[in-house]
Amino acid sequence: LPDGECLFCSARVSTGRQSLVVARGQSCFVIVNLYPYNNGHIMVVPNRHVGSLTEATPAELTELMMMASRAESALTEAYSPHGMNLGLNLGRSAGAGVPGHLHFHLVPRWDGDTNFMTVVGSTRIVPEEPIQTLERLAPIFERLTEED
């Protein structure tokens, strides 16, 4: 991306598989993490460029959590994880890769998974490509959205 361009703002207006957007709501969307910690690593992102929960509207916060709940269901169905990390990193010092645009991570976890490799060996072991994650999750999100 050109300097100063927000990854999430660009993805929000992109179409097609290359955007890695799995699902879209009124004020938020779900996107596959291009550099995942584990298979199925996705994020829920407000459409509006806001950097913190306090900048988000009540409607954005509500949809952020509703989509996170739907994402948990989709990940559980698609991957059958033993657990899941969910969280926000607010600001660069807290580890936010895109500090100016709030995003909520959902990372499936399994007993004995290789997540420690990132810390110990500066290596990530993720056998599934992000586009495969998109193709696996998109139909589930579509069905779950229709059921709501």
Number of C-alpha atoms within 10 A of each C-alpha: 7 6 5 6 9 16 14 23 15 12 17 21 10 13 11 8 11 11 19 24 25 25 21 19 14 10 16 24 23 29 25 26 22 13 12 17 22 21 22 29 23 33 25 27 27 27 21 17 15 17 18 16 14 9 13 17 13 11 11 19 17 14 20 23 14 15 24 22 13 18 24 18 15 22 25 16 12 14 16 13 16 12 12 16 10 15 12 17 18 20 16 11 9 10 11 15 14 16 18 16 21 25 29 19 21 25 21 23 21 14 8 8 12 15 16 14 13 12 9 8 8 8 13 16 15 15 9 12 14 22 18 14 22 23 13 17 22 17 14 20 21 14 11 14 14 8 7 6
